[in-house]
Every structure is written in structure tokens, then in C-alpha cells.
Amino acid sequence: MESIRSMLLNVGAKDHSFSTYRRERLEDEQQAIRMETKLDGAEQEDPAGHGDSVGLVVRRSLNQKRCLFYLVLGALFLLIIAFIIGYASSRRSCKACEEVGLDSTSAMVSSECDYQRDTDTDPDPVLHWGDLMAMLKKYTNRQNIIEHIRMVSEEPHPSGSSRLHELTTTIHKKFKSYNLHHVWADSHYVSLPIPDSSSPNYLWVTNENGTILEKVDLDNEAYFAYSPNGVASGGLVYGYYGRNEDFETLKKHNVAVQGNIVILRVGRISFAEKVASAEQYGATGVLIYLDPSDYQQGFTGQDFYSSSSVSGHVHLGTGDPFTPGFPSFNHTQFPPINSSALPGIVAQPISANAAIQLMSKLKGPAAPPLWKGRLPGLSYKLGPDLENPGDQLQLSITSRMVPTMINNIFGSIDGFSEPDRYIIFGAQRDSWGKGAAKSGVGTAILLELAQTFSQMVANGFRPRRSLLFASWDAGEFGSVGATEWLEGYLTMMHLKAAAYFSLDKAVLGKGKLHTESSPLLHNLIKATIKQISDSLQDNWRYYKQIVSRPLELTEILQPLTMDSSAYPFTAFAGVPAMELSFREQDNLVYPFLNTAQDTYENLRIKTKNRLPDICEGVAKIVGQIALELTFNDRLHLNYAIYSEVTLDYLNQFRTFMPELKSRGLTLRWLYSARGDLLRAAERLNNLISTSTVDNEALNRMYNDKIMRVEFYFLSQYVSATDAPFRHILHGRGDHTLEALYRHFQLLKDNPSKFDEKKFRKQLALVTWTLQGAANALSGDVWNIGNNSF
């Protein structure tokens, strides 16, 4: 200190005058006046003329300077001493907290210690992709999944039942126990059809006078929801799976469908599509049965088909058909309208025994070889005549509508960077039977993913985007709970949801991985499966049982179908969606699905005791894909793929060019729209690839654009109430590319039915939807142009 003092004394030892310039903030009017006075005085006394309107010239003596300097030095010394004492005290306090522990009464001390740790210790270490994969593997518990499957499938739990109410409460409590950030319920009021026990359905064989010759036994617990009430009569026609090509085959064999009842096999397409096709070809009613050739031979319980019947719905749509396009909230009142997708003909499931009883009476041409199943004693005739001239069938269906409040249960984990962007997982909770495969597996995996991600967050994972877990009600009636929720938030869903993952029917066998998804997710699915395949040397032994080499990705990746609960998310709401399942090889169906035999024990036997491995595998595959979408700064969705998909259609259209030209029609503008889409995708790709990933505002702008690509393909020129599935690639209606292609085919197959006025409208709808998608992807209006000089 003495040396410092000596140095300071020597500095400026001469007594001389100097000037200091300093800016001061004028706090009030009096201070400003005083400042002006001092400035005037200073300017007069300064011999060198160093006056300034923003500086104050102050003359100090050497003693004044020394006093001021010592004062400042002393203040700094005291401040340093105080800081050292305070720091040491706080460190001792927090160390003591850690040593003795804190109870619930020490909230204030705990919060102080937490604050000290947050501010004075190193931040949480950054978790990389490998760390997250290790956490996903560590926290996914197969035993939890199995216990939850057992819990859900103990007994039947249809929508509106007391058993489903118990499950609803249980799942709500479990979401709460997982410490999710938000847990809530969403209720809707719908009308659900159930069999009328006072007037049971019947199926008779009658003669030409109407006398009952035989009664066919029906399972009164098995039914098709939304079949209209009524009586149908006529001959019987065997129509294979009831696809359009099957009915065309019947036409080639000169088998009349018009005015007759059609009997069809389970599989290939949904019940609703079978009934819609039969109605289109003039059938009066539909019977559907399980043929033993559609499932694997030799499984335990192989005689179940003899008396078992399937159940399902025949509404060619999703959601409540009595409020089409609108959410069924209790505070909204709708006029009495019905969905145009409701069937106009009756439908009834029957057992294989009943099918044998009826089809053994069939006459007519022999069925094609591929159509012949394994019902014992049958030669598989096509009909429609029965063995005795004048004999026919009479089918009566009666059901009643029951007003029901349904409840969807939600839980969510907030995103840390983009909390208003969602990655959604969903599973059906209800089942008419025990529903081990139908609702048990999906609900169990949903619960496990919720708990797993919650544990990951508690251990340092910071998802960029929010994770939303949804347990849907009334799924048996056609994704009613999910669709009503979508309808309620339709105006903002494409702005919020980045992707949807359906967990329904996730395990239907032990054979092949099968996915139905939006093309935007194909790259993610392929990359995930490849990564899994490349890591088979790890201890993830369940993968060795469910993934084979080489991976045939073209077979794994399938387009979305209406039978998938992911379908309304893409075709109706414009959200990229996926449904994944493991099933048997070669289109063999899980025989117990939609039957009373869908039990945990049958599912365990059907998977040869590998159910825990396969369920865990599903959870980790879906979890890994979801991690990709919530971990990265930018969404890895293949937004350019639709230019390739549309090109496939346009290449098919080329074959019709001569016919179009002869009618003065052109596809020029459709090709132009597709070209604009391709260029917009390439431009966006170039912008993204050349930009930095550190710019959060830029990332959000690009993510918004990518996330809405699916929405861009929803036709804005048709009504959501009249044509709810507005997607021009995955939807249904005259606005789709598929409908345009089918109309094209009439030019060659049946020119007399070609409707030029309708064709022009279809072409305009498709063209402008495609052009609108290109314009939206381009972004700024100055990048959009349809004319050139």
C-alpha cells in the first residue's frame, strides 16, 4: 500500500490546472438551470477556451484529487470484502442443505438453494442424439406395457359403458402421475347406434311365396354400426372381397348384382368400402364373414371361425355422421342432417357356419380359382340363384340411436423452444369386446411413451416442440373421438400439429412391419428402420425378432387407407400422419380382430409369446421417429415428394392425350402447376441448405412453411361438410387426382359415360389446388407468377 501511495503522490506533484469533460443527464428543470450557470462561469474562467455546451470544466487542486481517489479506492475495497463474505456464506448454506436434506416444510430454503445452483453451477450438459437414444432404450419398460394391455382388456369396454368410464378415470390419473405438464379432458355429445334387443336382426331363406324355409343363426352381439334399418331381399351373389375390381369380374361373368344380396369376405378393404361398392353396383344388402383362408393355418383356436362374427362400422367416413364437418359440442345445435357417406343398404356380419349354410345353396358360374377359400364342403359358386327356383334371402336390420357423451383424455409435455408446435400420439381406448389388439396394445404403448418421455425430460431432455398424448373415445364407430376433436380445431390444426402417430392395431402378428403414412414421413421412416437394421448387433434383441434383412421398404411403406385411424389427420386436417403395425405375411389377417375372441391370451399365442418384445419395439420405433421431429432445429419432412407423386399421375394421363385433343381439351395448365410446385420445392430446399441453423427466427419460418405442406393439398374449392376428405391425393371425391384419373379411363373404356362438363370442373379443382400448393410453398407474392411476356 505504501508503494501505491507513493506512486499516487508523485502523480501530478506539480500544482496545475486541468479540465475534465463529463456528460450529465438533466433530471429536472432546476438542475438544468444550475448546469447552464456553471457552464457560463466555466467558460469565462478557462484561459484556453475549452468551453463546451455538453461538458463541465472543473478545476481541482491536488489535495482534492487525492481525497477523491482514496474515497473511491476504499469503497471498492469494502465492496470486494462484502462480496467474498456473502459468497462464502451462501456456499456454506447450500452445502448444508445438500448434506442434511430438505423436507416439505423447507420450501423457502429449497427454492433459495435451487436458485443458487441454477446461477452458480454449470448449466445442464447438452444431450446429443446418442444420449437420447440411450435414454429412450433405458426408460421404455416392456413389463409396464404388458400390465396395461391386461388392464385394458380385462372385459368389454364399449363407449358410454361404466367400464370405459373406469378406464377413462384410470388413464387420466396415470397421466397425472407421470408429471406431464398438462392433463385435461375433451368431451363431445354424439349419437351412437347399438342393436335393438327388442327387435333382433334376422336372416331367412324363403320361397317365392314368402314362406320361411330356413332360419340362419345370427350373433346378436355382432353388428355393423350405421347400417340403416330395413328389410332387404333377393338372391345371393358371392363377391370375394367386394372391391370395385371384384364387381367388375362379376360383370364379366354375367352375374347380376342388381337387386340381390352380396356375401363378402373380411379383408383387403374396410367394411364401409365393401358396402359402398356393393351399393354402387345395385346390391340390396351385404353379408360379411371370415374365411379361414385369410389367416394363417394351424394356429391355436383354428375352429373359432365356425361360430364367430366380426363387428365394425359401415360409415364411409370418420366422426359423427350426424354432424358432418362440425364438432359435436353440447353448446352447438345443428339441423338434422346426415353424412352423405352413410350407406343406403343394410349390412350384417355372419359366421363361417352361416356362410357355409347359405353358399352351399348357390348355383351359377364357378368362382375364379383365386376366389376359392377354405370353407369346408363348398365349391364356391357365384350365384345369384339358389338351389330351388324362386328361393331367396330376407335380411332385416334394426338398431337404435343412443345419445352419448364421449371423453378424450390428453396429456402433454411442453416444448422448450416451440411449445406451440405439437408432435401427437393417439390410441383408441374403447372396444365392443375385450379388444386386446384393437385398443389394449395402442393404449398401453401410449401410456408407456408418455411416461418414457416424461422421465427423459426429468433427466435433462429438452424437446424443442411439445409432445401431446391423446386417448380417443368412440374409435369403434369410425374414429369419432379423434375426428370430432379435429373438427373442433380445424382452423388451427395445420398451424400447430407437425405430425400424428396412431398406435391403434400396432400388433396384429409377429411377421412383417407395415406402415401406412403420408409420403412426407417416408424418409424419416426409412431412415429409422435402416438405423434399427444397422444396430442389430446391439442388445436390442427384440429388433432381431421383428426386423429382417434385406428390408423391403417398398412393401413396408403403404398409402393411408380409410380404415386407418391416422387417415382423418391427413385427408381431413392436412397433418402428416402414420400408423405402424406388425402383422402376418402375405395379407393374412389377425383373425380375432373385431371379434369377441380379441383377448390378451389369444394375442399372446398368436405372437408366439413375443408380445412384450414386439410392443417394446413399436414403442421405440415410434419414439425414435418422434424424437427426430422434436430434437432437430428444423423439421425433417420430405416436402418435395409431392412433386414426384403428382408426376406419377401425370405420366398416366399421357395415354389419354389423343382423346383429349380430339375434344379440344388440354392438360397444359395441370403440367404448369406441377412444374411450379417442383420449382418452389427446389427453391425452398436451396434456401434451407444454404442458411445457418443458428438463426431461430429463420428456422421457425422454414418450419412453418414445411409443416403446412400437407395442408396445401387440401382443396380449398370444396366444402368440408360436403367433401370432408379434401386432400387431392389421399381424399375422396371429384376433387381428387384419383377421381380425375377414373374419369379419364372412361374415354377409352366407356366414352358414352364421359361427362365433359364434369371433367372440366374436376380438372379445374385439381389444377388450382396444385397451383395453390405451389404458390404457398413459394411464399412471397413476387415469387409467384402464372404469366410471362
Secondary structure, 3 states (H helix, E strand, C coil): CHHHHHHHHHCCCCCCCCCCCCCCCCCCHHHHHHHHHHHHHHHHHCCCCCCCCCCCCCCCCHHHHHHHHHHHHHHHHHHHHHHHHHHHHHHHHHHHHHHHCCCCCCHHHHHHHHHHHHHHCCCCCCCCHHHHHHHHHHHCCHHHHHHHHHHHCCCCECCCCHHHHHHHHHHHHHHHHCCCCEEEEEEEEEEEEEECCCCCCEEEEECCCCCEEEEECCCCCCCEECCCCEEEEECEEECCCCCHHHHHHHHHCCCCCCCCEEEEECCCCCHHHHHHHHHHCCCCEEEEECCHHHCCCCCCCCCHHHCCCCCEECCCCCCCCCCCCCCCCCCCCCCCCCCCCCCCCEEEECCHHHHHHHHCCECCCECCHHHCCCCCCCCCECCCCECCCCCEEEEEECEEEEEEEEEEEEEEECCCCEEEEEEEEEEECCECCCCHHHHHHHHHHHHHHHHHHHHHHHCCCCCCEEEEEEEECCHHHCCHHHHHHHHHCHHHHHHHEEEEEECCCCECCCCEEEEEECHHHHHHHHHHHHHHHHCCCCCCHHHHHHCCCCCCHHHHEECCCCCCCCHHHHHCCCCCEEEEEEECCCCCCCCCCCCCCCCHHHHHHHCCCCHHHHHHHHHHHHHHHHHHHHHCCCCCCCCCHHHHHHHHHHHHHHHHHHHHHHCCCCCHHHHHHHHHHHHHHHHHHHHHHCCCCCCHHHHHHHHHHHHCHHHHCECCCCCCCCCCCCECCCCCCCCCHHHHHHHHHHHHHCHHHCCHHHHHHHHHHHHHHHHHHHHHHHCCHHHCCCCCC
